[in-house]
């Protein structure tokens, strides 16, 4: 389950989240199963974050750093990932249906599985 404090902080916006991440680099952020439907997370530092089974449908993740994040089984349907960094991001069984992946960086280094859906 997601850490409720992490979810609440992230919902304050990328500026507050990024400041907290900068001040707490040793904390492993956990957003597992979080409902972040249509959340504006543009520019957020989500490096190494556990976001498994989360609902990010319609979320704005443009220019977010998702390097090393685990988005297994997450719903990213119709999410805006334009310009996001996806270096070594795990997208196993992730729903990317209708997601905007325009300009995403390093897509060749993502980990996907046979059930990952996109288009």
Secondary structure, 3 states (H helix, E strand, C coil): CCCHHHHHHHCCCHHHHHHHHHHCCCCCCECCCCECCCCECCCCECCCCECCCCECCCCECCCCECCCCECCCCECCCCECCCCECCCCEECCCEECCCECCCCECHHHCEECCCCEEC
